[in-house]
Amino acid sequence: MDQRFHLSPREPVEQLGHFAGVTPVAFSPDGRFMLTGSVDETAIVWDVRTGEQIRTFQGHDDTVTSVVFSPDGRRVLTGSEDGSARVWDVGTGKELLRWWHLEGGSWLAVTPEGYFTGSEDVLHLVRHRDPQTGRLLPPGESLRYHRPEKVAEALR
């Protein structure tokens, strides 16, 4: 029997997958998968029955402190000490959305394609690089990427 997820007071626990300590743990709604976050700045989905590592989510710049599955189990949300929360597709591993909660209740959500939405007080602060030239766009030009419908579409 595989002992990786079975704890016993007399047996050492083998840590697999992460390179540093595991912080949060969550289970999928159907109980088939476990999601772990780590000091190594990653989150991993595991098959509970086999112990197999199914998917690794990389992108945070600090400890992953919160993890949860969506109610349908198709997505996960990770939160980190880097100040961001990210939504990931379990099937593909793709990051769907990055979200920041800022001081005073302000917030900003950005898709990997650069589309964003947020509270009114932060919209004028967002700046993008032109995808063709790499030139930093002035805030007014960056507003062409303010597409709340594209952000919502990323979560469908």
Phi and psi in degrees as GROMACS dihedral restraints (atoms count N, CA, C in turn):
[ dihedral_restraints ]
;  ai    aj    ak    al  type     phi  dphi    fc
    3     4     5     6     1   -73.0    20    10
    4     5     6     7     1   124.8    20    10
    6     7     8     9     1   -98.9    20    10
    7     8     9    10     1     7.1    20    10
    9    10    11    12     1   -60.5    20    10
   10    11    12    13     1   -33.7    20    10
   12    13    14    15     1  -112.5    20    10
   13    14    15    16     1     8.2    20    10
   15    16    17    18     1  -107.0    20    10
   16    17    18    19     1   116.6    20    10
   18    19    20    21     1   -93.4    20    10
   19    20    21    22     1   138.8    20    10
   21    22    23    24     1  -137.6    20    10
   22    23    24    25     1   141.0    20    10
   24    25    26    27     1   -64.1    20    10
   25    26    27    28     1   -18.7    20    10
   27    28    29    30     1  -102.2    20    10
   28    29    30    31     1    -8.5    20    10
   30    31    32    33     1  -112.7    20    10
   31    32    33    34     1   138.8    20    10
   33    34    35    36     1   -69.0    20    10
   34    35    36    37     1   151.3    20    10
   36    37    38    39     1   -97.5    20    10
   37    38    39    40     1   126.5    20    10
   39    40    41    42     1   -86.6    20    10
   40    41    42    43     1   126.1    20    10
   42    43    44    45     1   -97.0    20    10
   43    44    45    46     1   121.6    20    10
   45    46    47    48     1  -116.2    20    10
   46    47    48    49     1   154.9    20    10
   48    49    50    51     1    86.8    20    10
   49    50    51    52     1   -55.5    20    10
   51    52    53    54     1   -87.8    20    10
   52    53    54    55     1   153.3    20    10
   54    55    56    57     1   -99.5    20    10
   55    56    57    58     1    -0.7    20    10
   57    58    59    60     1  -148.3    20    10
   58    59    60    61     1  -178.5    20    10
   60    61    62    63     1   -58.4    20    10
   61    62    63    64     1   145.5    20    10
   63    64    65    66     1   -86.1    20    10
   64    65    66    67     1   134.4    20    10
   66    67    68    69     1  -102.8    20    10
   67    68    69    70     1   -82.8    20    10
   69    70    71    72     1   -93.7    20    10
   70    71    72    73     1   160.8    20    10
   72    73    74    75     1  -138.8    20    10
   73    74    75    76     1   140.3    20    10
   75    76    77    78     1  -142.5    20    10
   76    77    78    79     1   154.9    20    10
   78    79    80    81     1  -113.9    20    10
   79    80    81    82     1   146.1    20    10
   81    82    83    84     1   -64.7    20    10
   82    83    84    85     1   157.3    20    10
   84    85    86    87     1   -56.1    20    10
   85    86    87    88     1   -32.7    20    10
   87    88    89    90     1   -88.1    20    10
   88    89    90    91     1    -1.5    20    10
   90    91    92    93     1    77.4    20    10
   91    92    93    94     1     3.0    20    10
   93    94    95    96     1   -81.7    20    10
   94    95    96    97     1   -22.8    20    10
   96    97    98    99     1  -127.7    20    10
   97    98    99   100     1   150.3    20    10
   99   100   101   102     1  -120.4    20    10
  100   101   102   103     1   141.6    20    10
  102   103   104   105     1  -118.1    20    10
  103   104   105   106     1   126.9    20    10
  105   106   107   108     1  -120.0    20    10
  106   107   108   109     1   146.3    20    10
  108   109   110   111     1  -114.7    20    10
  109   110   111   112     1   161.8    20    10
  111   112   113   114     1  -148.9    20    10
  112   113   114   115     1   161.6    20    10
  114   115   116   117     1   -63.4    20    10
  115   116   117   118     1   -21.2    20    10
  117   118   119   120     1   -77.5    20    10
  118   119   120   121     1     8.9    20    10
  120   121   122   123     1    74.1    20    10
  121   122   123   124     1    18.6    20    10
  123   124   125   126     1  -123.5    20    10
  124   125   126   127     1   166.5    20    10
  126   127   128   129     1  -129.3    20    10
  127   128   129   130     1   145.3    20    10
  129   130   131   132     1  -132.9    20    10
  130   131   132   133     1   136.6    20    10
  132   133   134   135     1   -96.6    20    10
  133   134   135   136     1   131.8    20    10
  135   136   137   138     1  -119.8    20    10
  136   137   138   139     1   146.7    20    10
  138   139   140   141     1   -80.6    20    10
  139   140   141   142     1   117.9    20    10
  141   142   143   144     1   -64.2    20    10
  142   143   144   145     1   -39.0    20    10
  144   145   146   147     1   -69.1    20    10
  145   146   147   148     1   -44.5    20    10
  147   148   149   150     1   -99.5    20    10
  148   149   150   151     1   -19.0    20    10
  150   151   152   153     1    79.7    20    10
  151   152   153   154     1     4.1    20    10
  153   154   155   156     1   -70.3    20    10
  154   155   156   157     1   138.3    20    10
  156   157   158   159     1   -78.4    20    10
  157   158   159   160     1   118.1    20    10
  159   160   161   162     1   -92.0    20    10
  160   161   162   163     1   -45.0    20    10
  162   163   164   165     1  -154.9    20    10
  163   164   165   166     1   139.6    20    10
  165   166   167   168     1  -115.2    20    10
  166   167   168   169     1   133.6    20    10
  168   169   170   171     1  -109.0    20    10
  169   170   171   172     1   118.8    20    10
  171   172   173   174     1  -121.5    20    10
  172   173   174   175     1   143.0    20    10
  174   175   176   177     1   156.7    20    10
  175   176   177   178     1   -24.2    20    10
  177   178   179   180     1   -69.5    20    10
  178   179   180   181     1   155.4    20    10
  180   181   182   183     1  -106.3    20    10
  181   182   183   184     1    12.0    20    10
  183   184   185   186     1  -161.3    20    10
  184   185   186   187     1  -178.1    20    10
  186   187   188   189     1   -51.7    20    10
  187   188   189   190     1   133.7    20    10
  189   190   191   192     1   -82.7    20    10
  190   191   192   193     1   115.8    20    10
  192   193   194   195     1  -106.3    20    10
  193   194   195   196     1   -13.7    20    10
  195   196   197   198     1  -142.5    20    10
  196   197   198   199     1   139.0    20    10
  198   199   200   201     1  -143.3    20    10
  199   200   201   202     1   144.9    20    10
  201   202   203   204     1  -159.1    20    10
  202   203   204   205     1   146.8    20    10
  204   205   206   207     1   -88.3    20    10
  205   206   207   208     1   150.1    20    10
  207   208   209   210     1   -69.0    20    10
  208   209   210   211     1   161.3    20    10
  210   211   212   213     1   -57.5    20    10
  211   212   213   214     1   -29.6    20    10
  213   214   215   216     1   -91.2    20    10
  214   215   216   217     1    -3.3    20    10
  216   217   218   219     1    76.2    20    10
  217   218   219   220     1     2.6    20    10
  219   220   221   222     1   -84.3    20    10
  220   221   222   223     1   -18.3    20    10
  222   223   224   225     1  -133.2    20    10
  223   224   225   226     1   158.9    20    10
  225   226   227   228     1  -128.9    20    10
  226   227   228   229     1   154.0    20    10
  228   229   230   231     1  -117.8    20    10
  229   230   231   232     1   130.4    20    10
  231   232   233   234     1  -121.1    20    10
  232   233   234   235     1   143.6    20    10
  234   235   236   237     1  -122.1    20    10
  235   236   237   238     1   148.8    20    10
  237   238   239   240     1  -139.1    20    10
  238   239   240   241     1   159.6    20    10
  240   241   242   243     1   -64.2    20    10
  241   242   243   244     1   -13.0    20    10
  243   244   245   246     1   -74.6    20    10
  244   245   246   247     1    -2.2    20    10
  246   247   248   249     1    92.0    20    10
  247   248   249   250     1     1.2    20    10
  249   250   251   252     1  -112.4    20    10
  250   251   252   253     1   156.4    20    10
  252   253   254   255     1  -119.6    20    10
  253   254   255   256     1   142.2    20    10
  255   256   257   258     1  -131.7    20    10
  256   257   258   259     1   141.7    20    10
  258   259   260   261     1  -105.4    20    10
  259   260   261   262     1   131.3    20    10
  261   262   263   264     1  -125.3    20    10
  262   263   264   265     1   148.9    20    10
  264   265   266   267     1   -88.0    20    10
  265   266   267   268     1   121.9    20    10
  267   268   269   270     1   -65.6    20    10
  268   269   270   271     1   -39.7    20    10
  270   271   272   273     1   -66.1    20    10
  271   272   273   274     1   -39.0    20    10
  273   274   275   276     1  -105.4    20    10
  274   275   276   277     1   -21.9    20    10
  276   277   278   279     1    82.7    20    10
  277   278   279   280     1     0.1    20    10
  279   280   281   282     1   -73.2    20    10
  280   281   282   283     1   137.3    20    10
  282   283   284   285     1   -75.0    20    10
  283   284   285   286     1   126.7    20    10
  285   286   287   288     1   -97.6    20    10
  286   287   288   289     1   -30.2    20    10
  288   289   290   291     1  -161.1    20    10
  289   290   291   292     1   142.9    20    10
  291   292   293   294     1  -120.5    20    10
  292   293   294   295     1   132.2    20    10
  294   295   296   297     1  -130.7    20    10
  295   296   297   298     1   138.7    20    10
  297   298   299   300     1  -125.1    20    10
  298   299   300   301     1   136.6    20    10
  300   301   302   303     1  -102.2    20    10
  301   302   303   304     1   123.2    20    10
  303   304   305   306     1  -108.0    20    10
  304   305   306   307     1   175.1    20    10
  306   307   308   309     1   -59.1    20    10
  307   308   309   310     1   148.0    20    10
  309   310   311   312     1    72.6    20    10
  310   311   312   313     1    16.4    20    10
  312   313   314   315     1    87.0    20    10
  313   314   315   316     1     2.3    20    10
  315   316   317   318     1   -71.7    20    10
  316   317   318   319     1   156.5    20    10
  318   319   320   321     1  -153.7    20    10
  319   320   321   322     1   160.2    20    10
  321   322   323   324     1  -147.4    20    10
  322   323   324   325     1   133.8    20    10
  324   325   326   327     1  -125.5    20    10
  325   326   327   328     1   133.6    20    10
  327   328   329   330     1  -134.6    20    10
  328   329   330   331     1   136.3    20    10
  330   331   332   333     1   -87.1    20    10
  331   332   333   334     1   163.3    20    10
  333   334   335   336     1   -59.9    20    10
  334   335   336   337     1   -23.9    20    10
  336   337   338   339     1   -82.5    20    10
  337   338   339   340     1    -4.5    20    10
  339   340   341   342     1    97.0    20    10
  340   341   342   343     1    -2.2    20    10
  342   343   344   345     1   -72.4    20    10
  343   344   345   346     1   143.7    20    10
  345   346   347   348     1  -142.9    20    10
  346   347   348   349     1   162.5    20    10
  348   349   350   351     1  -149.0    20    10
  349   350   351   352     1   165.1    20    10
  351   352   353   354     1  -179.6    20    10
  352   353   354   355     1  -174.2    20    10
  354   355   356   357     1   -70.7    20    10
  355   356   357   358     1   150.3    20    10
  357   358   359   360     1   -53.6    20    10
  358   359   360   361     1   -34.3    20    10
  360   361   362   363     1   -72.5    20    10
  361   362   363   364     1   -12.1    20    10
  363   364   365   366     1  -108.1    20    10
  364   365   366   367     1   -14.2    20    10
  366   367   368   369     1   -57.9    20    10
  367   368   369   370     1   -38.1    20    10
  369   370   371   372     1   -74.6    20    10
  370   371   372   373     1    -9.9    20    10
  372   373   374   375     1   -90.5    20    10
  373   374   375   376     1   -15.6    20    10
  375   376   377   378     1   -73.6    20    10
  376   377   378   379     1   133.0    20    10
  378   379   380   381     1  -131.4    20    10
  379   380   381   382     1   140.4    20    10
  381   382   383   384     1  -118.8    20    10
  382   383   384   385     1   161.7    20    10
  384   385   386   387     1   -98.6    20    10
  385   386   387   388     1   138.3    20    10
  387   388   389   390     1   -62.4    20    10
  388   389   390   391     1   125.4    20    10
  390   391   392   393     1   -61.0    20    10
  391   392   393   394     1   -29.7    20    10
  393   394   395   396     1   -83.3    20    10
  394   395   396   397     1   -41.9    20    10
  396   397   398   399     1  -103.5    20    10
  397   398   399   400     1   -20.6    20    10
  399   400   401   402     1    80.2    20    10
  400   401   402   403     1    -1.2    20    10
  402   403   404   405     1   -68.6    20    10
  403   404   405   406     1   135.2    20    10
  405   406   407   408     1   -70.5    20    10
  406   407   408   409     1   122.3    20    10
  408   409   410   411     1   -81.0    20    10
  409   410   411   412     1   143.9    20    10
  411   412   413   414     1   -66.9    20    10
  412   413   414   415     1   156.8    20    10
  414   415   416   417     1   -51.5    20    10
  415   416   417   418     1   -41.4    20    10
  417   418   419   420     1   -59.3    20    10
  418   419   420   421     1   -43.1    20    10
  420   421   422   423     1   -71.1    20    10
  421   422   423   424     1   -31.7    20    10
  423   424   425   426     1   -64.6    20    10
  424   425   426   427     1   -23.3    20    10
  426   427   428   429     1   -64.3    20    10
  427   428   429   430     1   -15.9    20    10
  429   430   431   432     1   -65.5    20    10
  430   431   432   433     1   -18.1    20    10
  432   433   434   435     1   -89.5    20    10
  433   434   435   436     1    -2.6    20    10
  435   436   437   438     1   -76.2    20    10
  436   437   438   439     1    93.7    20    10
  438   439   440   441     1  -132.7    20    10
  439   440   441   442     1    80.1    20    10
  441   442   443   444     1   -53.1    20    10
  442   443   444   445     1   -33.4    20    10
  444   445   446   447     1   -67.1    20    10
  445   446   447   448     1   -32.8    20    10
  447   448   449   450     1   -71.0    20    10
  448   449   450   451     1   -34.9    20    10
  450   451   452   453     1   -66.2    20    10
  451   452   453   454     1   -45.1    20    10
  453   454   455   456     1   -63.7    20    10
  454   455   456   457     1   -39.4    20    10
  456   457   458   459     1   -60.8    20    10
  457   458   459   460     1   -34.8    20    10
  459   460   461   462     1   -63.0    20    10
  460   461   462   463     1   -23.0    20    10
  462   463   464   465     1   -96.6    20    10
  463   464   465   466     1    -0.7    20    10
